[in-house]
């Protein structure tokens, strides 16, 4: 197999793998910064709040870092005051 053929076969394999990964939920979960999805959905079900809204608030307030603290004393994922 010459170099040009090898390149085309490798490119086709890469495109096939990318197409399969694109449709995979594992692929998107790996790229997602959202952690503790099960707890988010559970809390959303209890409170009636959209889980995506909860995730957006957490992303904005703490960037999903559970031990974050503000200068004003707000703590945790959603930066709540004690």
N, CA, C and O atoms as a Maestro MAE file, in Angstrom:
{
 s_m_m2io_version
 :::
 2.0.0
}

f_m_ct {
 s_m_title
 :::
 protein
 m_atom[328] {
  # First column is atom index #
  i_m_mmod_type
  r_m_x_coord
  r_m_y_coord
  r_m_z_coord
  i_m_residue_number
  s_m_chain_name
  s_m_pdb_residue_name
  s_m_pdb_atom_name
  i_m_atomic_number
  :::
  1 25 0.856 -1.165 0.000 1 A "UNK " " N  " 7
  2 3 0.000 0.000 0.000 1 A "UNK " " CA " 6
  3 2 0.905 1.232 0.000 1 A "UNK " " C  " 6
  4 15 1.782 1.382 0.851 1 A "UNK " " O  " 8
  5 25 0.671 2.100 -0.970 2 A "UNK " " N  " 7
  6 3 1.518 3.290 -1.040 2 A "UNK " " CA " 6
  7 2 1.041 4.351 -0.045 2 A "UNK " " C  " 6
  8 15 0.006 4.200 0.605 2 A "UNK " " O  " 8
  9 25 1.808 5.401 0.053 3 A "UNK " " N  " 7
  10 3 1.561 6.439 1.056 3 A "UNK " " CA " 6
  11 2 0.211 7.142 0.865 3 A "UNK " " C  " 6
  12 15 -0.469 7.441 1.847 3 A "UNK " " O  " 8
  13 25 -0.177 7.404 -0.364 4 A "UNK " " N  " 7
  14 3 -1.450 8.063 -0.654 4 A "UNK " " CA " 6
  15 2 -2.634 7.191 -0.259 4 A "UNK " " C  " 6
  16 15 -3.602 7.686 0.320 4 A "UNK " " O  " 8
  17 25 -2.568 5.907 -0.565 5 A "UNK " " N  " 7
  18 3 -3.641 4.984 -0.203 5 A "UNK " " CA " 6
  19 2 -3.755 4.843 1.310 5 A "UNK " " C  " 6
  20 15 -4.855 4.817 1.861 5 A "UNK " " O  " 8
  21 25 -2.607 4.752 1.973 6 A "UNK " " N  " 7
  22 3 -2.599 4.639 3.431 6 A "UNK " " CA " 6
  23 2 -3.248 5.867 4.064 6 A "UNK " " C  " 6
  24 15 -4.014 5.748 5.020 6 A "UNK " " O  " 8
  25 25 -2.939 7.042 3.528 7 A "UNK " " N  " 7
  26 3 -3.524 8.281 4.043 7 A "UNK " " CA " 6
  27 2 -5.042 8.278 3.880 7 A "UNK " " C  " 6
  28 15 -5.763 8.646 4.808 7 A "UNK " " O  " 8
  29 25 -5.533 7.868 2.716 8 A "UNK " " N  " 7
  30 3 -6.985 7.855 2.468 8 A "UNK " " CA " 6
  31 2 -7.699 6.849 3.366 8 A "UNK " " C  " 6
  32 15 -8.781 7.137 3.877 8 A "UNK " " O  " 8
  33 25 -7.109 5.681 3.563 9 A "UNK " " N  " 7
  34 3 -7.710 4.677 4.439 9 A "UNK " " CA " 6
  35 2 -7.727 5.189 5.880 9 A "UNK " " C  " 6
  36 15 -8.721 5.023 6.586 9 A "UNK " " O  " 8
  37 25 -6.640 5.805 6.315 10 A "UNK " " N  " 7
  38 3 -6.573 6.355 7.669 10 A "UNK " " CA " 6
  39 2 -7.584 7.476 7.845 10 A "UNK " " C  " 6
  40 15 -8.235 7.561 8.887 10 A "UNK " " O  " 8
  41 25 -7.727 8.328 6.856 11 A "UNK " " N  " 7
  42 3 -8.685 9.424 6.913 11 A "UNK " " CA " 6
  43 2 -10.115 8.888 6.971 11 A "UNK " " C  " 6
  44 15 -10.936 9.405 7.729 11 A "UNK " " O  " 8
  45 25 -10.417 7.874 6.191 12 A "UNK " " N  " 7
  46 3 -11.752 7.279 6.201 12 A "UNK " " CA " 6
  47 2 -12.045 6.652 7.566 12 A "UNK " " C  " 6
  48 15 -13.156 6.785 8.080 12 A "UNK " " O  " 8
  49 25 -11.077 5.983 8.144 13 A "UNK " " N  " 7
  50 3 -11.267 5.378 9.470 13 A "UNK " " CA " 6
  51 2 -11.476 6.450 10.530 13 A "UNK " " C  " 6
  52 15 -12.309 6.297 11.423 13 A "UNK " " O  " 8
  53 25 -10.727 7.519 10.428 14 A "UNK " " N  " 7
  54 3 -10.873 8.618 11.380 14 A "UNK " " CA " 6
  55 2 -12.247 9.272 11.254 14 A "UNK " " C  " 6
  56 15 -12.884 9.569 12.265 14 A "UNK " " O  " 8
  57 25 -12.703 9.494 10.040 15 A "UNK " " N  " 7
  58 3 -14.033 10.083 9.827 15 A "UNK " " CA " 6
  59 2 -15.140 9.162 10.330 15 A "UNK " " C  " 6
  60 15 -16.126 9.636 10.895 15 A "UNK " " O  " 8
  61 25 -14.992 7.867 10.134 16 A "UNK " " N  " 7
  62 3 -15.980 6.912 10.636 16 A "UNK " " CA " 6
  63 2 -16.007 6.923 12.155 16 A "UNK " " C  " 6
  64 15 -17.082 6.927 12.755 16 A "UNK " " O  " 8
  65 25 -14.838 6.928 12.781 17 A "UNK " " N  " 7
  66 3 -14.779 6.971 14.242 17 A "UNK " " CA " 6
  67 2 -15.380 8.265 14.773 17 A "UNK " " C  " 6
  68 15 -16.083 8.250 15.784 17 A "UNK " " O  " 8
  69 25 -15.114 9.380 14.108 18 A "UNK " " N  " 7
  70 3 -15.671 10.665 14.531 18 A "UNK " " CA " 6
  71 2 -17.187 10.673 14.390 18 A "UNK " " C  " 6
  72 15 -17.889 11.194 15.257 18 A "UNK " " O  " 8
  73 25 -17.695 10.101 13.306 19 A "UNK " " N  " 7
  74 3 -19.140 10.051 13.103 19 A "UNK " " CA " 6
  75 2 -19.818 9.197 14.172 19 A "UNK " " C  " 6
  76 15 -20.889 9.552 14.664 19 A "UNK " " O  " 8
  77 25 -19.200 8.080 14.530 20 A "UNK " " N  " 7
  78 3 -19.767 7.225 15.575 20 A "UNK " " CA " 6
  79 2 -19.699 7.914 16.932 20 A "UNK " " C  " 6
  80 15 -20.642 7.830 17.719 20 A "UNK " " O  " 8
  81 25 -18.597 8.591 17.208 21 A "UNK " " N  " 7
  82 3 -18.446 9.288 18.488 21 A "UNK " " CA " 6
  83 2 -19.429 10.440 18.588 21 A "UNK " " C  " 6
  84 15 -19.949 10.711 19.670 21 A "UNK " " O  " 8
  85 25 -19.695 11.121 17.488 22 A "UNK " " N  " 7
  86 3 -20.605 12.266 17.477 22 A "UNK " " CA " 6
  87 2 -21.992 11.864 17.965 22 A "UNK " " C  " 6
  88 15 -22.669 12.648 18.630 22 A "UNK " " O  " 8
  89 25 -22.405 10.672 17.645 23 A "UNK " " N  " 7
  90 3 -23.736 10.206 18.019 23 A "UNK " " CA " 6
  91 2 -23.762 9.576 19.410 23 A "UNK " " C  " 6
  92 15 -24.836 9.263 19.924 23 A "UNK " " O  " 8
  93 25 -22.620 9.391 20.010 24 A "UNK " " N  " 7
  94 3 -22.525 8.722 21.298 24 A "UNK " " CA " 6
  95 2 -22.768 9.698 22.447 24 A "UNK " " C  " 6
  96 15 -22.240 10.810 22.443 24 A "UNK " " O  " 8
  97 25 -23.564 9.283 23.424 25 A "UNK " " N  " 7
  98 3 -23.770 10.133 24.595 25 A "UNK " " CA " 6
  99 2 -22.516 10.152 25.464 25 A "UNK " " C  " 6
  100 15 -22.266 11.137 26.158 25 A "UNK " " O  " 8
  101 25 -21.730 9.088 25.436 26 A "UNK " " N  " 7
  102 3 -20.467 9.073 26.182 26 A "UNK " " CA " 6
  103 2 -19.525 10.174 25.704 26 A "UNK " " C  " 6
  104 15 -18.840 10.809 26.507 26 A "UNK " " O  " 8
  105 25 -19.496 10.391 24.405 27 A "UNK " " N  " 7
  106 3 -18.656 11.435 23.826 27 A "UNK " " CA " 6
  107 2 -19.046 12.798 24.386 27 A "UNK " " C  " 6
  108 15 -18.185 13.565 24.816 27 A "UNK " " O  " 8
  109 25 -20.339 13.098 24.382 28 A "UNK " " N  " 7
  110 3 -20.804 14.399 24.853 28 A "UNK " " CA " 6
  111 2 -20.686 14.512 26.371 28 A "UNK " " C  " 6
  112 15 -20.415 15.595 26.889 28 A "UNK " " O  " 8
  113 25 -20.884 13.418 27.082 29 A "UNK " " N  " 7
  114 3 -20.702 13.449 28.534 29 A "UNK " " CA " 6
  115 2 -19.250 13.738 28.900 29 A "UNK " " C  " 6
  116 15 -18.979 14.424 29.886 29 A "UNK " " O  " 8
  117 25 -18.319 13.218 28.108 30 A "UNK " " N  " 7
  118 3 -16.910 13.468 28.381 30 A "UNK " " CA " 6
  119 2 -16.544 14.934 28.170 30 A "UNK " " C  " 6
  120 15 -15.660 15.456 28.848 30 A "UNK " " O  " 8
  121 25 -17.216 15.599 27.236 31 A "UNK " " N  " 7
  122 3 -16.940 17.009 26.964 31 A "UNK " " CA " 6
  123 2 -17.704 17.947 27.895 31 A "UNK " " C  " 6
  124 15 -17.356 19.122 28.011 31 A "UNK " " O  " 8
  125 25 -18.723 17.444 28.545 32 A "UNK " " N  " 7
  126 3 -19.573 18.288 29.375 32 A "UNK " " CA " 6
  127 2 -18.907 18.631 30.699 32 A "UNK " " C  " 6
  128 15 -18.348 17.753 31.357 32 A "UNK " " O  " 8
  129 25 -18.960 19.901 31.097 33 A "UNK " " N  " 7
  130 3 -18.399 20.262 32.395 33 A "UNK " " CA " 6
  131 2 -19.335 19.929 33.555 33 A "UNK " " C  " 6
  132 15 -18.947 20.031 34.719 33 A "UNK " " O  " 8
  133 25 -20.554 19.534 33.241 34 A "UNK " " N  " 7
  134 3 -21.554 19.270 34.269 34 A "UNK " " CA " 6
  135 2 -21.185 18.002 35.028 34 A "UNK " " C  " 6
  136 15 -20.999 16.940 34.433 34 A "UNK " " O  " 8
  137 25 -21.083 18.124 36.341 35 A "UNK " " N  " 7
  138 3 -20.810 16.975 37.185 35 A "UNK " " CA " 6
  139 2 -22.040 16.686 38.034 35 A "UNK " " C  " 6
  140 15 -22.916 17.542 38.162 35 A "UNK " " O  " 8
  141 25 -22.117 15.526 38.600 36 A "UNK " " N  " 7
  142 3 -23.218 15.123 39.475 36 A "UNK " " CA " 6
  143 2 -24.578 15.276 38.783 36 A "UNK " " C  " 6
  144 15 -25.513 15.840 39.352 36 A "UNK " " O  " 8
  145 25 -24.673 14.772 37.567 37 A "UNK " " N  " 7
  146 3 -25.915 14.919 36.799 37 A "UNK " " CA " 6
  147 2 -27.100 14.253 37.490 37 A "UNK " " C  " 6
  148 15 -28.209 14.787 37.477 37 A "UNK " " O  " 8
  149 25 -26.869 13.098 38.089 38 A "UNK " " N  " 7
  150 3 -27.965 12.380 38.740 38 A "UNK " " CA " 6
  151 2 -28.558 13.230 39.865 38 A "UNK " " C  " 6
  152 15 -29.778 13.314 39.999 38 A "UNK " " O  " 8
  153 25 -27.711 13.854 40.667 39 A "UNK " " N  " 7
  154 3 -28.195 14.693 41.758 39 A "UNK " " CA " 6
  155 2 -28.893 15.944 41.214 39 A "UNK " " C  " 6
  156 15 -29.880 16.408 41.784 39 A "UNK " " O  " 8
  157 25 -28.378 16.478 40.123 40 A "UNK " " N  " 7
  158 3 -29.017 17.649 39.514 40 A "UNK " " CA " 6
  159 2 -30.441 17.315 39.072 40 A "UNK " " C  " 6
  160 15 -31.371 18.072 39.349 40 A "UNK " " O  " 8
  161 25 -30.609 16.200 38.395 41 A "UNK " " N  " 7
  162 3 -31.937 15.812 37.925 41 A "UNK " " CA " 6
  163 2 -32.859 15.465 39.096 41 A "UNK " " C  " 6
  164 15 -34.058 15.739 39.046 41 A "UNK " " O  " 8
  165 25 -32.306 14.868 40.136 42 A "UNK " " N  " 7
  166 3 -33.102 14.545 41.311 42 A "UNK " " CA " 6
  167 2 -33.588 15.836 41.981 42 A "UNK " " C  " 6
  168 15 -34.766 15.953 42.318 42 A "UNK " " O  " 8
  169 25 -32.694 16.794 42.174 43 A "UNK " " N  " 7
  170 3 -33.057 18.071 42.771 43 A "UNK " " CA " 6
  171 2 -34.066 18.821 41.900 43 A "UNK " " C  " 6
  172 15 -34.989 19.453 42.412 43 A "UNK " " O  " 8
  173 25 -33.884 18.745 40.606 44 A "UNK " " N  " 7
  174 3 -34.817 19.404 39.693 44 A "UNK " " CA " 6
  175 2 -36.211 18.789 39.805 44 A "UNK " " C  " 6
  176 15 -37.215 19.498 39.747 44 A "UNK " " O  " 8
  177 25 -36.265 17.480 39.963 45 A "UNK " " N  " 7
  178 3 -37.566 16.824 40.110 45 A "UNK " " CA " 6
  179 2 -38.266 17.202 41.400 45 A "UNK " " C  " 6
  180 15 -39.486 17.360 41.424 45 A "UNK " " O  " 8
  181 25 -37.498 17.347 42.478 46 A "UNK " " N  " 7
  182 3 -38.071 17.701 43.782 46 A "UNK " " CA " 6
  183 2 -38.545 19.145 43.800 46 A "UNK " " C  " 6
  184 15 -39.615 19.448 44.327 46 A "UNK " " O  " 8
  185 25 -37.744 20.038 43.222 47 A "UNK " " N  " 7
  186 3 -38.051 21.467 43.303 47 A "UNK " " CA " 6
  187 2 -38.888 21.973 42.140 47 A "UNK " " C  " 6
  188 15 -39.489 23.043 42.229 47 A "UNK " " O  " 8
  189 25 -38.933 21.220 41.058 48 A "UNK " " N  " 7
  190 3 -39.681 21.666 39.885 48 A "UNK " " CA " 6
  191 2 -38.909 22.680 39.042 48 A "UNK " " C  " 6
  192 15 -39.490 23.335 38.177 48 A "UNK " " O  " 8
  193 25 -37.610 22.812 39.289 49 A "UNK " " N  " 7
  194 3 -36.767 23.738 38.534 49 A "UNK " " CA " 6
  195 2 -36.094 22.968 37.404 49 A "UNK " " C  " 6
  196 15 -35.699 21.815 37.582 49 A "UNK " " O  " 8
  197 25 -35.966 23.596 36.255 50 A "UNK " " N  " 7
  198 3 -35.330 22.974 35.101 50 A "UNK " " CA " 6
  199 2 -33.879 22.612 35.437 50 A "UNK " " C  " 6
  200 15 -33.138 23.471 35.916 50 A "UNK " " O  " 8
  201 25 -33.453 21.364 35.201 51 A "UNK " " N  " 7
  202 3 -32.084 20.969 35.527 51 A "UNK " " CA " 6
  203 2 -31.038 21.750 34.737 51 A "UNK " " C  " 6
  204 15 -29.924 21.958 35.218 51 A "UNK " " O  " 8
  205 25 -31.389 22.181 33.535 52 A "UNK " " N  " 7
  206 3 -30.437 22.976 32.763 52 A "UNK " " CA " 6
  207 2 -30.253 24.361 33.374 52 A "UNK " " C  " 6
  208 15 -29.167 24.935 33.292 52 A "UNK " " O  " 8
  209 25 -31.301 24.898 33.982 53 A "UNK " " N  " 7
  210 3 -31.181 26.177 34.684 53 A "UNK " " CA " 6
  211 2 -30.274 26.016 35.902 53 A "UNK " " C  " 6
  212 15 -29.419 26.863 36.159 53 A "UNK " " O  " 8
  213 25 -30.460 24.936 36.646 54 A "UNK " " N  " 7
  214 3 -29.586 24.672 37.791 54 A "UNK " " CA " 6
  215 2 -28.132 24.548 37.342 54 A "UNK " " C  " 6
  216 15 -27.234 25.102 37.977 54 A "UNK " " O  " 8
  217 25 -27.901 23.827 36.257 55 A "UNK " " N  " 7
  218 3 -26.537 23.649 35.748 55 A "UNK " " CA " 6
  219 2 -25.957 24.993 35.299 55 A "UNK " " C  " 6
  220 15 -24.771 25.252 35.507 55 A "UNK " " O  " 8
  221 25 -26.778 25.848 34.688 56 A "UNK " " N  " 7
  222 3 -26.293 27.157 34.247 56 A "UNK " " CA " 6
  223 2 -25.918 28.038 35.435 56 A "UNK " " C  " 6
  224 15 -24.912 28.745 35.392 56 A "UNK " " O  " 8
  225 25 -26.720 27.997 36.490 57 A "UNK " " N  " 7
  226 3 -26.412 28.780 37.687 57 A "UNK " " CA " 6
  227 2 -25.108 28.297 38.314 57 A "UNK " " C  " 6
  228 15 -24.255 29.101 38.690 57 A "UNK " " O  " 8
  229 25 -24.961 26.976 38.423 58 A "UNK " " N  " 7
  230 3 -23.748 26.411 39.013 58 A "UNK " " CA " 6
  231 2 -22.527 26.763 38.163 58 A "UNK " " C  " 6
  232 15 -21.477 27.116 38.701 58 A "UNK " " O  " 8
  233 25 -22.660 26.669 36.853 59 A "UNK " " N  " 7
  234 3 -21.543 27.015 35.966 59 A "UNK " " CA " 6
  235 2 -21.140 28.468 36.158 59 A "UNK " " C  " 6
  236 15 -19.950 28.778 36.217 59 A "UNK " " O  " 8
  237 25 -22.118 29.362 36.257 60 A "UNK " " N  " 7
  238 3 -21.827 30.786 36.405 60 A "UNK " " CA " 6
  239 2 -21.232 31.105 37.765 60 A "UNK " " C  " 6
  240 15 -20.280 31.878 37.868 60 A "UNK " " O  " 8
  241 25 -21.792 30.512 38.803 61 A "UNK " " N  " 7
  242 3 -21.387 30.879 40.157 61 A "UNK " " CA " 6
  243 2 -20.074 30.244 40.600 61 A "UNK " " C  " 6
  244 15 -19.251 30.915 41.222 61 A "UNK " " O  " 8
  245 25 -19.859 28.964 40.294 62 A "UNK " " N  " 7
  246 3 -18.677 28.286 40.834 62 A "UNK " " CA " 6
  247 2 -17.880 27.486 39.809 62 A "UNK " " C  " 6
  248 15 -16.855 26.893 40.147 62 A "UNK " " O  " 8
  249 25 -18.341 27.466 38.566 63 A "UNK " " N  " 7
  250 3 -17.683 26.678 37.521 63 A "UNK " " CA " 6
  251 2 -17.534 25.212 37.939 63 A "UNK " " C  " 6
  252 15 -16.537 24.565 37.619 63 A "UNK " " O  " 8
  253 25 -18.535 24.698 38.656 64 A "UNK " " N  " 7
  254 3 -18.613 23.311 39.111 64 A "UNK " " CA " 6
  255 2 -17.501 22.943 40.099 64 A "UNK " " C  " 6
  256 15 -17.156 21.768 40.224 64 A "UNK " " O  " 8
  257 25 -16.941 23.922 40.792 65 A "UNK " " N  " 7
  258 3 -15.959 23.663 41.844 65 A "UNK " " CA " 6
  259 2 -16.701 23.679 43.175 65 A "UNK " " C  " 6
  260 15 -17.117 24.749 43.621 65 A "UNK " " O  " 8
  261 25 -16.883 22.518 43.831 66 A "UNK " " N  " 7
  262 3 -17.762 22.430 45.004 66 A "UNK " " CA " 6
  263 2 -17.271 23.180 46.233 66 A "UNK " " C  " 6
  264 15 -18.071 23.479 47.120 66 A "UNK " " O  " 8
  265 25 -15.991 23.492 46.315 67 A "UNK " " N  " 7
  266 3 -15.453 24.144 47.509 67 A "UNK " " CA " 6
  267 2 -15.196 25.629 47.314 67 A "UNK " " C  " 6
  268 15 -14.444 26.233 48.079 67 A "UNK " " O  " 8
  269 25 -15.806 26.219 46.307 68 A "UNK " " N  " 7
  270 3 -15.541 27.632 46.060 68 A "UNK " " CA " 6
  271 2 -16.194 28.507 47.140 68 A "UNK " " C  " 6
  272 15 -17.245 28.176 47.689 68 A "UNK " " O  " 8
  273 25 -15.536 29.624 47.419 69 A "UNK " " N  " 7
  274 3 -16.017 30.606 48.399 69 A "UNK " " CA " 6
  275 2 -15.844 31.984 47.795 69 A "UNK " " C  " 6
  276 15 -14.865 32.252 47.098 69 A "UNK " " O  " 8
  277 25 -16.803 32.856 48.065 70 A "UNK " " N  " 7
  278 3 -16.682 34.233 47.594 70 A "UNK " " CA " 6
  279 2 -16.124 35.106 48.708 70 A "UNK " " C  " 6
  280 15 -16.022 34.678 49.858 70 A "UNK " " O  " 8
  281 25 -15.770 36.320 48.358 71 A "UNK " " N  " 7
  282 3 -15.272 37.259 49.367 71 A "UNK " " CA " 6
  283 2 -16.359 37.633 50.360 71 A "UNK " " C  " 6
  284 15 -16.064 38.043 51.483 71 A "UNK " " O  " 8
  285 25 -17.612 37.494 49.955 72 A "UNK " " N  " 7
  286 3 -18.741 37.837 50.824 72 A "UNK " " CA " 6
  287 2 -19.187 36.669 51.700 72 A "UNK " " C  " 6
  288 15 -20.088 36.827 52.525 72 A "UNK " " O  " 8
  289 25 -18.572 35.502 51.534 73 A "UNK " " N  " 7
  290 3 -18.894 34.358 52.376 73 A "UNK " " CA " 6
  291 2 -19.823 33.337 51.743 73 A "UNK " " C  " 6
  292 15 -20.190 32.356 52.389 73 A "UNK " " O  " 8
  293 25 -20.212 33.550 50.492 74 A "UNK " " N  " 7
  294 3 -21.049 32.557 49.807 74 A "UNK " " CA " 6
  295 2 -20.217 31.314 49.543 74 A "UNK " " C  " 6
  296 15 -19.025 31.400 49.246 74 A "UNK " " O  " 8
  297 25 -20.867 30.145 49.657 75 A "UNK " " N  " 7
  298 3 -20.127 28.883 49.549 75 A "UNK " " CA " 6
  299 2 -20.811 27.912 48.605 75 A "UNK " " C  " 6
  300 15 -22.010 28.001 48.343 75 A "UNK " " O  " 8
  301 25 -20.017 26.991 48.108 76 A "UNK " " N  " 7
  302 3 -20.539 25.855 47.375 76 A "UNK " " CA " 6
  303 2 -20.795 26.093 45.909 76 A "UNK " " C  " 6
  304 15 -20.433 27.127 45.347 76 A "UNK " " O  " 8
  305 25 -21.429 25.106 45.301 77 A "UNK " " N  " 7
  306 3 -21.682 25.138 43.876 77 A "UNK " " CA " 6
  307 2 -22.532 26.319 43.435 77 A "UNK " " C  " 6
  308 15 -22.248 26.951 42.418 77 A "UNK " " O  " 8
  309 25 -23.580 26.617 44.205 78 A "UNK " " N  " 7
  310 3 -24.492 27.693 43.821 78 A "UNK " " CA " 6
  311 2 -24.190 29.001 44.553 78 A "UNK " " C  " 6
  312 15 -24.930 29.976 44.421 78 A "UNK " " O  " 8
  313 25 -23.103 29.016 45.322 79 A "UNK " " N  " 7
  314 3 -22.671 30.213 46.025 79 A "UNK " " CA " 6
  315 2 -23.775 30.772 46.921 79 A "UNK " " C  " 6
  316 15 -24.160 31.936 46.805 79 A "UNK " " O  " 8
  317 25 -24.270 29.923 47.810 80 A "UNK " " N  " 7
  318 3 -25.320 30.317 48.739 80 A "UNK " " CA " 6
  319 2 -24.704 30.858 50.019 80 A "UNK " " C  " 6
  320 15 -23.629 30.422 50.433 80 A "UNK " " O  " 8
  321 25 -25.378 31.794 50.633 81 A "UNK " " N  " 7
  322 3 -24.922 32.340 51.920 81 A "UNK " " CA " 6
  323 2 -25.435 31.470 53.055 81 A "UNK " " C  " 6
  324 15 -26.573 31.004 53.014 81 A "UNK " " O  " 8
  325 25 -24.594 31.245 54.083 82 A "UNK " " N  " 7
  326 3 -25.039 30.414 55.200 82 A "UNK " " CA " 6
  327 2 -26.143 31.087 56.005 82 A "UNK " " C  " 6
  328 15 -26.629 30.518 56.982 82 A "UNK " " O  " 8
  :::
 }
 m_bond[327] {
  # First column is bond index #
  i_m_from
  i_m_to
  i_m_order
  :::
  1 1 2 1
  2 2 3 1
  3 3 4 2
  4 3 5 1
  5 5 6 1
  6 6 7 1
  7 7 8 2
  8 7 9 1
  9 9 10 1
  10 10 11 1
  11 11 12 2
  12 11 13 1
  13 13 14 1
  14 14 15 1
  15 15 16 2
  16 15 17 1
  17 17 18 1
  18 18 19 1
  19 19 20 2
  20 19 21 1
  21 21 22 1
  22 22 23 1
  23 23 24 2
  24 23 25 1
  25 25 26 1
  26 26 27 1
  27 27 28 2
  28 27 29 1
  29 29 30 1
  30 30 31 1
  31 31 32 2
  32 31 33 1
  33 33 34 1
  34 34 35 1
  35 35 36 2
  36 35 37 1
  37 37 38 1
  38 38 39 1
  39 39 40 2
  40 39 41 1
  41 41 42 1
  42 42 43 1
  43 43 44 2
  44 43 45 1
  45 45 46 1
  46 46 47 1
  47 47 48 2
  48 47 49 1
  49 49 50 1
  50 50 51 1
  51 51 52 2
  52 51 53 1
  53 53 54 1
  54 54 55 1
  55 55 56 2
  56 55 57 1
  57 57 58 1
  58 58 59 1
  59 59 60 2
  60 59 61 1
  61 61 62 1
  62 62 63 1
  63 63 64 2
  64 63 65 1
  65 65 66 1
  66 66 67 1
  67 67 68 2
  68 67 69 1
  69 69 70 1
  70 70 71 1
  71 71 72 2
  72 71 73 1
  73 73 74 1
  74 74 75 1
  75 75 76 2
  76 75 77 1
  77 77 78 1
  78 78 79 1
  79 79 80 2
  80 79 81 1
  81 81 82 1
  82 82 83 1
  83 83 84 2
  84 83 85 1
  85 85 86 1
  86 86 87 1
  87 87 88 2
  88 87 89 1
  89 89 90 1
  90 90 91 1
  91 91 92 2
  92 91 93 1
  93 93 94 1
  94 94 95 1
  95 95 96 2
  96 95 97 1
  97 97 98 1
  98 98 99 1
  99 99 100 2
  100 99 101 1
  101 101 102 1
  102 102 103 1
  103 103 104 2
  104 103 105 1
  105 105 106 1
  106 106 107 1
  107 107 108 2
  108 107 109 1
  109 109 110 1
  110 110 111 1
  111 111 112 2
  112 111 113 1
  113 113 114 1
  114 114 115 1
  115 115 116 2
  116 115 117 1
  117 117 118 1
  118 118 119 1
  119 119 120 2
  120 119 121 1
  121 121 122 1
  122 122 123 1
  123 123 124 2
  124 123 125 1
  125 125 126 1
  126 126 127 1
  127 127 128 2
  128 127 129 1
  129 129 130 1
  130 130 131 1
  131 131 132 2
  132 131 133 1
  133 133 134 1
  134 134 135 1
  135 135 136 2
  136 135 137 1
  137 137 138 1
  138 138 139 1
  139 139 140 2
  140 139 141 1
  141 141 142 1
  142 142 143 1
  143 143 144 2
  144 143 145 1
  145 145 146 1
  146 146 147 1
  147 147 148 2
  148 147 149 1
  149 149 150 1
  150 150 151 1
  151 151 152 2
  152 151 153 1
  153 153 154 1
  154 154 155 1
  155 155 156 2
  156 155 157 1
  157 157 158 1
  158 158 159 1
  159 159 160 2
  160 159 161 1
  161 161 162 1
  162 162 163 1
  163 163 164 2
  164 163 165 1
  165 165 166 1
  166 166 167 1
  167 167 168 2
  168 167 169 1
  169 169 170 1
  170 170 171 1
  171 171 172 2
  172 171 173 1
  173 173 174 1
  174 174 175 1
  175 175 176 2
  176 175 177 1
  177 177 178 1
  178 178 179 1
  179 179 180 2
  180 179 181 1
  181 181 182 1
  182 182 183 1
  183 183 184 2
  184 183 185 1
  185 185 186 1
  186 186 187 1
  187 187 188 2
  188 187 189 1
  189 189 190 1
  190 190 191 1
  191 191 192 2
  192 191 193 1
  193 193 194 1
  194 194 195 1
  195 195 196 2
  196 195 197 1
  197 197 198 1
  198 198 199 1
  199 199 200 2
  200 199 201 1
  201 201 202 1
  202 202 203 1
  203 203 204 2
  204 203 205 1
  205 205 206 1
  206 206 207 1
  207 207 208 2
  208 207 209 1
  209 209 210 1
  210 210 211 1
  211 211 212 2
  212 211 213 1
  213 213 214 1
  214 214 215 1
  215 215 216 2
  216 215 217 1
  217 217 218 1
  218 218 219 1
  219 219 220 2
  220 219 221 1
  221 221 222 1
  222 222 223 1
  223 223 224 2
  224 223 225 1
  225 225 226 1
  226 226 227 1
  227 227 228 2
  228 227 229 1
  229 229 230 1
  230 230 231 1
  231 231 232 2
  232 231 233 1
  233 233 234 1
  234 234 235 1
  235 235 236 2
  236 235 237 1
  237 237 238 1
  238 238 239 1
  239 239 240 2
  240 239 241 1
  241 241 242 1
  242 242 243 1
  243 243 244 2
  244 243 245 1
  245 245 246 1
  246 246 247 1
  247 247 248 2
  248 247 249 1
  249 249 250 1
  250 250 251 1
  251 251 252 2
  252 251 253 1
  253 253 254 1
  254 254 255 1
  255 255 256 2
  256 255 257 1
  257 257 258 1
  258 258 259 1
  259 259 260 2
  260 259 261 1
  261 261 262 1
  262 262 263 1
  263 263 264 2
  264 263 265 1
  265 265 266 1
  266 266 267 1
  267 267 268 2
  268 267 269 1
  269 269 270 1
  270 270 271 1
  271 271 272 2
  272 271 273 1
  273 273 274 1
  274 274 275 1
  275 275 276 2
  276 275 277 1
  277 277 278 1
  278 278 279 1
  279 279 280 2
  280 279 281 1
  281 281 282 1
  282 282 283 1
  283 283 284 2
  284 283 285 1
  285 285 286 1
  286 286 287 1
  287 287 288 2
  288 287 289 1
  289 289 290 1
  290 290 291 1
  291 291 292 2
  292 291 293 1
  293 293 294 1
  294 294 295 1
  295 295 296 2
  296 295 297 1
  297 297 298 1
  298 298 299 1
  299 299 300 2
  300 299 301 1
  301 301 302 1
  302 302 303 1
  303 303 304 2
  304 303 305 1
  305 305 306 1
  306 306 307 1
  307 307 308 2
  308 307 309 1
  309 309 310 1
  310 310 311 1
  311 311 312 2
  312 311 313 1
  313 313 314 1
  314 314 315 1
  315 315 316 2
  316 315 317 1
  317 317 318 1
  318 318 319 1
  319 319 320 2
  320 319 321 1
  321 321 322 1
  322 322 323 1
  323 323 324 2
  324 323 325 1
  325 325 326 1
  326 326 327 1
  327 327 328 2
  :::
 }
}
